[in-house]
Amino acid sequence: MTTGSVREFSRYESLVTGGAIRLTGTTTNDLDRLPRYDVPPEVSPLDLLLADRRMPESADSSVTASGAG
């Protein structure tokens, strides 16, 4: 280990230290607050999530999130 070396934070670490992301414990009591996605059985949920990431914000997704709230 060298003295005086400074490690750069990852993007995630900088968001946590800056307060943009708060780390909290999640339990099964929190399940009703999490979004649920209606996914047809013939479609891969992962493929839909990845496609949604690539879509612009203004475009509509074929999968809707529903939550109890």
NUGU-361206 format. One record per residue: z, x, y of N, C-alpha, C, O in turn; residue number from 1; residue in one letter. Coordinates in Angstrom, 2 decimals, always signed. Layout:
> n.up_n.east_n.north_ca.up_ca.east_ca.north_c.up_c.east_c.north_o.up_o.east_o.north_pos_code
> Z_X_Y_Z_X_Y_Z_X_Y_Z_X_Y_NUM_A
...
! end
This chain:
> n.up_n.east_n.north_ca.up_ca.east_ca.north_c.up_c.east_c.north_o.up_o.east_o.north_pos_code
> +0.00_+0.85_-1.18_+0.00_+0.00_+0.00_+0.00_+0.89_+1.23_+0.78_+1.83_+1.34_1_M
> -0.87_+0.57_+2.14_-0.93_+1.37_+3.36_-0.11_+0.69_+4.44_-0.08_-0.53_+4.54_2_T
> +0.54_+1.51_+5.24_+1.34_+0.95_+6.32_+0.43_+0.63_+7.50_-0.55_+1.34_+7.76_3_T
> +0.75_-0.41_+8.19_-0.02_-0.78_+9.37_-1.28_-1.58_+9.08_-2.00_-1.93_+10.01_4_G
> -1.57_-1.88_+7.81_-2.76_-2.66_+7.52_-2.48_-4.15_+7.79_-1.39_-4.65_+7.50_5_S
> -3.46_-4.83_+8.33_-3.31_-6.23_+8.67_-4.32_-7.02_+7.84_-5.51_-6.71_+7.82_6_V
> -3.81_-8.03_+7.14_-4.68_-8.87_+6.33_-5.12_-10.07_+7.16_-4.30_-10.69_+7.84_7_R
> -6.42_-10.39_+7.11_-6.91_-11.55_+7.85_-6.61_-12.81_+7.06_-6.69_-12.82_+5.83_8_E
> -6.28_-13.88_+7.77_-6.04_-15.16_+7.13_-7.37_-15.79_+6.71_-8.38_-15.62_+7.39_9_F
> -7.34_-16.51_+5.60_-8.51_-17.31_+5.23_-8.58_-18.51_+6.17_-7.64_-18.76_+6.92_10_S
> -9.67_-19.24_+6.14_-9.82_-20.42_+7.00_-8.72_-21.43_+6.69_-8.15_-22.03_+7.61_11_R
> -8.42_-21.63_+5.42_-7.38_-22.57_+5.01_-6.02_-22.13_+5.54_-5.28_-22.95_+6.07_12_Y
> -5.70_-20.85_+5.39_-4.41_-20.34_+5.86_-4.27_-20.49_+7.37_-3.19_-20.81_+7.87_13_E
> -5.35_-20.25_+8.10_-5.26_-20.37_+9.55_-5.08_-21.83_+9.97_-4.41_-22.10_+10.97_14_S
> -5.68_-22.78_+9.23_-5.47_-24.20_+9.54_-4.04_-24.62_+9.26_-3.47_-25.42_+10.00_15_L
> -3.45_-24.10_+8.18_-2.06_-24.42_+7.85_-1.13_-23.83_+8.90_-0.24_-24.53_+9.40_16_V
> -1.31_-22.57_+9.23_-0.42_-21.93_+10.20_-0.59_-22.52_+11.60_+0.36_-22.53_+12.39_17_T
> -1.79_-23.02_+11.91_-2.02_-23.64_+13.20_-1.55_-25.09_+13.27_-1.58_-25.69_+14.34_18_G
> -1.12_-25.65_+12.14_-0.61_-27.01_+12.13_-1.67_-28.08_+11.92_-1.34_-29.27_+11.93_19_G
> -2.93_-27.69_+11.73_-3.98_-28.68_+11.52_-3.87_-29.33_+10.15_-4.26_-30.48_+9.97_20_A
> -3.33_-28.59_+9.17_-3.09_-29.12_+7.83_-1.61_-29.00_+7.56_-1.01_-27.94_+7.75_21_I
> -1.02_-30.09_+7.12_+0.40_-30.08_+6.78_+0.55_-30.16_+5.27_-0.01_-31.05_+4.63_22_R
> +1.30_-29.24_+4.72_+1.53_-29.23_+3.29_+2.77_-30.06_+2.99_+3.86_-29.77_+3.48_23_L
> +2.59_-31.09_+2.19_+3.72_-31.92_+1.79_+3.61_-32.19_+0.31_+2.52_-32.13_-0.27_24_T
> +4.73_-32.49_-0.30_+4.72_-32.84_-1.70_+4.18_-34.24_-1.90_+4.50_-35.15_-1.13_25_G
> +3.38_-34.42_-2.92_+2.83_-35.72_-3.24_+3.31_-36.12_-4.62_+3.32_-35.31_-5.55_26_T
> +3.72_-37.36_-4.75_+4.21_-37.86_-6.03_+3.39_-39.08_-6.43_+2.51_-39.52_-5.69_27_T
> +3.70_-39.63_-7.59_+3.00_-40.83_-8.04_+3.32_-42.02_-7.14_+2.58_-43.01_-7.16_28_T
> +4.38_-41.96_-6.37_+4.67_-43.03_-5.41_+3.64_-43.09_-4.29_+3.52_-44.11_-3.61_29_N
> +2.89_-42.00_-4.09_+1.89_-41.93_-3.03_+0.51_-42.38_-3.48_-0.42_-42.40_-2.67_30_D
> +0.34_-42.75_-4.74_-0.98_-43.09_-5.26_-1.63_-44.26_-4.53_-2.85_-44.28_-4.38_31_L
> -0.85_-45.23_-4.07_-1.44_-46.37_-3.40_-1.98_-46.03_-2.01_-2.73_-46.83_-1.43_32_D
> -1.63_-44.88_-1.48_-2.15_-44.45_-0.17_-3.43_-43.62_-0.30_-4.11_-43.39_+0.70_33_R
> -3.76_-43.18_-1.51_-4.95_-42.36_-1.71_-6.19_-43.25_-1.83_-6.11_-44.36_-2.36_34_L
> -7.33_-42.77_-1.34_-8.55_-43.59_-1.43_-9.01_-43.72_-2.88_-8.81_-42.82_-3.70_35_P
> -9.61_-44.84_-3.18_-10.21_-45.08_-4.50_-11.70_-45.27_-4.28_-12.12_-45.93_-3.33_36_R
> -12.49_-44.71_-5.16_-13.94_-44.77_-5.04_-14.53_-45.58_-6.18_-14.23_-45.34_-7.35_37_Y
> -15.36_-46.56_-5.83_-16.07_-47.34_-6.83_-17.31_-46.56_-7.25_-18.24_-46.41_-6.46_38_D
> -17.31_-46.08_-8.48_-18.40_-45.24_-8.98_-19.00_-45.91_-10.20_-18.28_-46.22_-11.15_39_V
> -20.32_-46.12_-10.21_-20.96_-46.68_-11.40_-20.76_-45.74_-12.60_-20.74_-44.52_-12.42_40_P
> -20.61_-46.29_-13.81_-20.32_-45.44_-14.98_-21.43_-44.45_-15.31_-21.16_-43.41_-15.92_41_P
> -22.67_-44.74_-14.90_-23.78_-43.84_-15.24_-23.95_-42.70_-14.24_-24.86_-41.87_-14.39_42_E
> -23.09_-42.64_-13.23_-23.20_-41.63_-12.17_-22.01_-40.69_-12.23_-20.89_-41.11_-12.51_43_V
> -22.27_-39.42_-11.98_-21.20_-38.42_-11.95_-20.44_-38.50_-10.63_-21.05_-38.36_-9.57_44_S
> -19.12_-38.71_-10.67_-18.34_-38.75_-9.42_-18.46_-37.44_-8.63_-18.49_-37.47_-7.40_45_P
> -18.52_-36.32_-9.31_-18.65_-35.04_-8.62_-19.97_-34.97_-7.87_-20.00_-34.52_-6.72_46_L
> -21.06_-35.41_-8.49_-22.35_-35.39_-7.81_-22.34_-36.26_-6.57_-22.92_-35.90_-5.55_47_D
> -21.67_-37.42_-6.65_-21.59_-38.29_-5.47_-20.79_-37.64_-4.34_-21.17_-37.74_-3.18_48_L
> -19.68_-37.00_-4.68_-18.88_-36.34_-3.65_-19.64_-35.18_-3.01_-19.58_-34.99_-1.79_49_L
> -20.35_-34.42_-3.82_-21.14_-33.30_-3.27_-22.28_-33.82_-2.40_-22.57_-33.23_-1.36_50_L
> -22.92_-34.90_-2.81_-23.99_-35.49_-2.01_-23.43_-36.03_-0.69_-24.07_-35.91_+0.35_51_A
> -22.24_-36.60_-0.74_-21.61_-37.12_+0.47_-21.29_-36.00_+1.45_-21.38_-36.19_+2.66_52_D
> -20.93_-34.84_+0.95_-20.67_-33.69_+1.82_-21.93_-33.24_+2.54_-21.86_-32.78_+3.68_53_R
> -23.08_-33.37_+1.87_-24.34_-32.91_+2.46_-24.91_-33.93_+3.44_-25.78_-33.58_+4.25_54_R
> -24.45_-35.19_+3.38_-24.98_-36.24_+4.25_-24.44_-36.10_+5.66_-23.29_-35.71_+5.85_55_M
> -25.27_-36.43_+6.65_-24.77_-36.46_+8.02_-23.75_-37.58_+8.18_-23.77_-38.55_+7.42_56_P
> -22.87_-37.45_+9.14_-21.80_-38.43_+9.38_-22.34_-39.84_+9.62_-21.70_-40.81_+9.23_57_E
> -23.49_-39.97_+10.26_-24.01_-41.28_+10.62_-24.63_-42.03_+9.45_-24.81_-43.24_+9.54_58_S
> -24.97_-41.34_+8.37_-25.61_-41.99_+7.22_-24.59_-42.75_+6.40_-23.43_-42.35_+6.31_59_A
> -25.01_-43.84_+5.80_-24.13_-44.63_+4.95_-24.17_-44.08_+3.54_-25.22_-43.63_+3.07_60_D
> -23.04_-44.12_+2.86_-22.96_-43.67_+1.47_-23.04_-44.89_+0.56_-22.62_-45.99_+0.94_61_S
> -23.58_-44.69_-0.64_-23.67_-45.79_-1.60_-22.33_-46.03_-2.27_-22.15_-47.05_-2.93_62_S
> -21.40_-45.11_-2.12_-20.07_-45.25_-2.71_-19.10_-45.53_-1.58_-19.10_-44.83_-0.57_63_V
> -18.28_-46.54_-1.76_-17.33_-46.89_-0.71_-15.93_-46.53_-1.11_-15.57_-46.64_-2.28_64_T
> -15.15_-46.10_-0.16_-13.74_-45.80_-0.39_-12.94_-47.03_-0.02_-13.17_-47.66_+1.02_65_A
> -12.01_-47.36_-0.88_-11.13_-48.48_-0.57_-9.72_-48.05_-0.80_-9.43_-47.33_-1.75_66_S
> -8.85_-48.47_+0.05_-7.45_-48.09_-0.09_-6.56_-49.28_+0.18_-6.95_-50.25_+0.83_67_G
> -5.37_-49.18_-0.32_-4.40_-50.24_-0.06_-3.70_-49.89_+1.25_-2.88_-48.97_+1.27_68_A
> -3.99_-50.55_+2.28_-3.32_-50.16_+3.51_-3.71_-51.02_+4.59_-3.23_-50.84_+5.71_69_G
! end
